[in-house]
C-alpha cells in the first residue's frame, strides 16, 4: 500500500475517537446552557453535566490510542483496542516526569518540559498505529504447545507492552526535539493569528478531496502543537481559569466553519437547484434539500460537497477559498463559537452559552452574507462556464428498476479490475476505500457509468470510489461478502 493510501486509513481510524466528542459537547453545552453565569457553581445538575463532559475531554489522548488501534485493526476487534490502551499506559508512565528523572538520574526540576506533555493525542495516534500493526500481524500466530495459552490475540498485549517500552526508549531522546519543533511550528501558526486560521480553513476543505483533511485538523483542533482549540473551547470556565482558554481567541479554528456549513453550502445547493434543467428540477430539489439540511443542522457536508466536487472541481476550489475567508473574518472580528462534532445548528446552539463563545450571534449575519456569496458565485460560474452540476446534461427522470445490490456490486468489482485486484475493502460515509494490487486496472468510465461520483487513485495500491451516502455501506458490505465467499 502506498504511503498516501495508508494515511487514508489512519485518517478514517481517527474518526473513531473523534466520534466521542459529540457526547462531551452535548453534556457540557447543556450544562453551560443551564448555568450560563456560574458555569456549574450555581447548579449541581449543571456542574454534573459539565464535569461529565470534561471527563471525556480529559482522556482524549488515551481515546486516540484506543480508537486508532481499533480502527486500523483488520477485523475491528476489541483486542486491538485493549492493546492500544496497554501500550499507551506503558509509554505515558515510563515518560512521566518523575520516571524520566529516575531513569536519567537528574532532579525533577531539570526534566525537559516536553515530558510534562507526553500525554497528548500525537503520542496516542502513534501508539494506536503501532498497536494496530502488531495486532494485524501477530493476532493469529500459533506458539509452541508449552506457550499455547499465549497464542493469537493473547500474544498481542505482551508484544504491545514490549513495543511501548521500545517506543519510550526512542522518545526519551527524540521527544524533546520533536516537542521543541512542534512548539515552534505552533507558535508560528499562532503568530499568524487570523491569517493562520484562514489558511487552515482553506487546506481543510481542499484536502477533503483526497480524504486527507483528517490528517490536518489534529494540529489545530487538538494538543499536537499546543493549540488544542476544541478541548480548550469545550473546557469553558475551567480553560479560562487555567489560562488555556482566551475569550476572543479560543475557537478561532472552529467559528468560521459555522457560516459555511449553516449558510454558505445551503446557498450553493440553492444555486445548483436553480441551474438544473427544468426536466430535472424536482429530482435535484430533493437531493439538494436533503444535503443542505444535513449541512445546516449537523455540519455533515460531504453529501453536498461530493455532489459538485468532481463534476465541477473549480467550484470546489472556490468553496475552499471561501471557507478560508470565513475563518479569517471570524478570527479577525473575534466572533467565536465551537463544536464537539461539526459546525451545524445543533453545535451552534449548544456552544452559545459557553463562556468562551464571544459575539457568537455575529456569525449569523456573516453566514447570511456567505449564503448570498455562495449562491451568486455558484450560479454565475455554473451558467458562465457550463459546469455540469447535478441536473445538467443528463436526464434524471428515466425509469429505473430497483437496483439489485448484488449485481451492482459484482459490476463494481469487475470495473475495479476483478476480484484478484482487490486486496482489502473499507468505506467511510460516502466512498469505498480500497487496497488494490494495481489501481491502473480500474476502469473509471465503467465505475462512473455504474453511478460513482468520482474515482480517486491513491498511488498504485490504493483506490477510492465515491458512491454516496447510504449506498456505499451496502456496496461495501456486499463486496466483502462476495470476496470472502
N, C-alpha and C positions, 0 to 999 in steps of 0.2 A: 504494500500500500504506500502511496506517495505521502510525503510529509503533510501536504495540504489536505489530503484525504483523511489522514489521521487526526489532524487538527479539527476537521469537521466533526469527527466522532467525539472528541473532547468537548467541543462546543455544545453538542447535543447533551452529553452527560452532565454538563454544568447546569442544565435546566432542572435536574433532579433536586439539588439543594436550593436553587433559586425558587422553586415551586413552594418552598416553605414560607417564603416572605409574605404572601398574602395573609396567612394566619396572623403573623406579627402585626401587619398593617391594620387588619380589622380590629384586633384586640386593643392595640394602642390608640388607633383612631377613635374608636367608640369611647375609650377611657378619657381621652382628651376632650371629646365632644361633651361628655357628661360633666367634666370639671375643667372648663377652659381657663380658669384663673388660678386654681390651686394645683392643677396637674396631678391630682391624686391626694393632695393634702386635705381637701375638704370633703372627700367622699371615699369611704372604704371600698365600695364596689369599683369606683373608677381606678383607685390605686391597685386593686386586684387585677383588673384588666390590663393596665399599663405594665405592671410587673410581669404578668403572664406573657405578654408580647415581648417584653425585654428579655425574658429568659431564652427565647428563640434567637434573638439578635446576638446575645452574648456567646452562643455556641456556634455561630456561623462557620468559623474555620473548621471545626470538627464535622459539621454537617457537610462541608465541601469534601472533606476526605472520605466520608462515608458515601455521600451521594455520587461522587465521581467514580469511586471504586465500583459501586453498584451499577452505575450507568454504562461503564465501559466493559463490564463482565459479559462474557459471551452468551450466558444464559440468564442474566439478570437474577442471580442467586444471592440470597441473604448472606451466605458465607463470604462473599466478596466484600459486602458492606462491613461485616464484622472484622475482616482483615484490614480494611481501611481504618477502622476505629482503633484497632490494636497498634498498627504501625504509627498512626498519628500520636497516640498516647506515649509510645516509646520515644519518638522524636522530640515532642514538646517537653517531656520530662528530662531527658538527657541534656537538652539545650536550654533548660531554665537557668536563670542567672545563678542560683545557688549551686546547682550541679556543675555548671561551667567553672565557677570559682574553685570548686573542689578538684575538678579534673585538671585544671591548669595551675592549681596551687597559687592562686592570686587572691587578694582581698576582694570582697564582694563589690566594693565601690569602684574597682578597676575593671570589672567585667564590661565589655563593649555594650553600648546601648542597644545594639542590634538584637541581642538575646532577650531583651525585655519585650521584643515584638515578634518573637518566634511563633507565637500562637496567632497565625494570620491565614487568610484564605489562600494566599500564594503557596505556602507550605502545604496547606490542606489539599490543593489541587495536585501538587507534585506527589504527595503521599498517595492520593487516590489513584493516580495514573500507574504508579509503581505497583500498588496492591492489586489493581485490576490485571496488569500484565502477568504478575505471579500467579494469580488465580487462573487466568486463561491457559497458562502453560502447564501448571502443576496440579490442577484440581482433579485430574484423572490418573495421576501417577500411582502405580502399584509398588509398594515396598516389599522387601523380603518378608516371609511369614513371621519372623520374630518381631518385626516392626509393623505388621499389617494393620494394627489398630490406627496407626498414624497415616495411613494411605489416603489418597484422594483429597477431599475437602478438609479433612483434619490436618493435613500437612500444610495447608496454606497459612494458617495463623502463625505456625512456627517459622515458616520462611519469611513472612512479612515482618515478624519481630526482628529477625536477623537483618532483613533489608532496612528496617528502621534504624538499627544500630549502625549499619554501614552508612546510611544517609546522614545520620547525626555526625559521624566522624568527618564526612566530607563538608557538611555545613558548618562544623565547628571552625573551619578555616576559610570557607568560601562565603558563608552568610554575611559576615561583617562587610565585605567588599560589595556584595550584591545589595545589601541594605543601604550602604552609602550611595551607590549608584542610583538606586530607586528613589532615595530621598532627593537626590539632585534632580532627577527627572521630574518627580512630583513637584518639587519647588519651582522648576522651570514652568511646568504647566500652570501651577497656581499663580505664578508671577504674570502669566498671560491673562489672567482674570477672565473677563467676558469673551475675549478672543479665543482662549483655550476652550471654553465651554462651547463656543460656536464650531470650532474645529472638531470637537468630539461629536457634536450632533451631525455634522456633515459625514464624517467617516463611519459613524454608527449606521446610518442608513445606506451608505454606499457599500459597505461590507456585507449588508444583508443579502446582496445579490448572489454571493457565494457562501452564505451561511456563516461568515466569519465574524459577525458582529458580537457573538458570544465571547470571542477571544479579546475583544476590545473593551467591553464595558466593565470588567472587574477592575481595571486600572483606575477608573473614575468612581465607580459606584461602591467599591469595597476597599478594604485596607491593604492594597498592594503597594501603593506608593505614598500612603499616608492621607489620601483624600477621603476615602470611606464615606462617600456622600449619603448613601441610603441609610446605613445604620446610624450615622450621626444625626440625620434628619428625624428618623423614627424615634431616636432617643429623646427628642424634645427637651424637656426641662432638665433632665439629667445631663444631656450633652451640653447645654448652656452652662450648667453648674461646673462641669469638669473642663470646660474650655474647648471641647471638640465640636460644639455647635455654635456658630456665629450667625445671629439674625441678619438676613440680607445677603449672606454668602452661602451658608449651608443649604443645599438644594439647587445650586446653580446648574448642576449637571442633570437635573431632572425637570425643573419647572418649564423650560421651553418646549418640552415634548407635549404638554397639555394642549397648547393652541394648535399643534399639528394634528394630533390624534383625535381630538374632540371636534375640531372645526376645519382645519386645512384639508385633510383627506376626505371628509364628507363633501367638501366643496369640489374636490376633484371628481368624486363619484357622481355628483350632480352634473358636472360638465360632460363626463363620459356618457351619461344618460341622454343629455340634450343633443350630443353629437351623434348618437346612434341613428342608424337608418330607421325610417318610420315603421317598416315591417318588423323591426326587432325591438322597438322601444319597450314593449310590455315585458319581454324576456329580460332585457338589460335592466329595467326598473327593479325587478325582483332581486336580481343578482346584486346590483349596486346598493339597494336598500339594506339588504342583509349585511353586506360588507361594511357599509357606513355605520350601521347600528353597532356592530361588533367593535369598530374602531372608537366610536363615541362613548359607549358605555363601559367597555372593558379595556380599551387600549390595544386590543389584538388587531394588528394592521395587516398581517400577511395576506389574508384573503383579498383585500383591496389592492395592496401593493403588487401582488403577483398577477393581478388582472391586467396590468399595463407594463410591468417590469420588463418583460421580454418582447411584448408586442410593440412597445414604444420606449426603448431604453433612454432616449433623450429626455422624455418626460420624467423618467425616474431620476436622471441626473438633476433636473430642475427641482424635483422633490427633495433630494439630498441637500441641495444648496439652500432651499427654503427652510429646511429643518435646522441647518446650521445657523441661519439668520435668526430664527425664532429663539434658539438657545442664547445667542448673542444678545438679543434685545432683552429677554427676561433677566439675564445675568447683569446686563448694564443698568437696567432700571431697578434691580433688586426686588423683582416680583417673584416670590418664592412659594413653591408648593412641592410636595414629594409624593412618592408612591412606594408601595410594597410589591405590586405586581406590574402594573403598567399605567401609562398616563391617560386613563379613561375617567369618566364621570364618577364612578364609584370611589376610586382613589382620591380624586379631586375633592369630593365632599368629605371623605374621612380625614384628609390631611388638613382641612381648612381650620380646624381648632388646635392644631399643633402649634406650640409657641414659636416654632421656627418658621411658620407659614406667614411671611411678611407680604402684605398687599396682594395676597393670592387672588383676590377678586379682579385685579387688573389683568390677569391672564385671560379673562372672558372677553373684554374689548379687544385685546391683542388677538385672540382667537377669531373674533368676528372679522378683523382686518385680514387675517390669513385665509379665512373662508373665501373672501372676495378675491384675494390674490390667486389662490389655487384655482378657483372657478374661472377667473378671467384668463389666466395664463394657460391653463389646460385647454379651455375651449378655443382660444386663439390658435394655439400650437397644433391642436388636432385638426382644425379646419385648414389652417395655412399650409401645413406640411403633410396633410392627409395621413396622419398616423392611424393605423388600423387597430384602434382600441375596440373593446367588446361591442359588437353590434354593427361594426363597419366592415364591409367587404365580405360578408357571409350571411347566410340565411339561417337564423337560429330557431326557426319555427317548423323545420322539417319534421315530419312524423318520425319518431324514433321508438323502436321497440325497447322494452325494459332490458337493460344490459344483463347478460349472463356473466357474472363476475369471474367465473372460472375460465370461460372462453376469452374474455378480455385480458385476463392475467396471462394466459398462455400466449396471447398475441404480443403482450408486453415482453415476455421472456424471449420470444423469437426475435423481436425487434432490438433487444439489448445484445443479441449475439448468441442466443441459445443458453440452455441450462448450464452447459460446460463453461460458459464465460462468466457465470455469476458465482462469486465466492461467498459473499455474505449479504444479507438483506436487512436493512433497518429503515426507519422512517421517522420523520418529525411531523409537524402539524399539517404540512402541505406537500412534502416532497419525499420520494424514495431516496434513500441514501445507500448506494450500492458499492460494495467492494467487488471489482471485476478483474479478470486477467488482462483484458485489453479494452480500454474504453473506446478505442477507434472502431471496434466491431459493432458498436451501437449505431443503429440507423435513425438519425434524428428525424428525418422526414416521416418514417413509419410511426415513430413514437408520437409525433405531433398529430398525425392523422388519427391516432387512437384517442386523442384528447389531451395529451400532455401540453401544458402551457409553455414549457421550456425544458431544454436538456443542457446540463452543465457538466462537461468532463472535468474531473479533478485529477489531472495527471493521467498516467497510463492505467493506474489501478483503482481509480475512483470515478463514480458517475452519480449525478443527481438528476432525477426525473421529476419535474414539478407537475403533480397530478391535481392537487386541490384539496381543500378542506373536506373531510368526511370520506371521500372516495379513496384517498391514499391509504387509510387504515385497512380497508377491505382488500385492496390490491396487495399490500404488503403481507397481510396475514395469509391470503390465498397463495401468494408466491412462495412463502416459506413452506406451506403445506405441500405444494406441488414439488418443490425442490427436494424436500425431505422424504417424499413418498418412496 
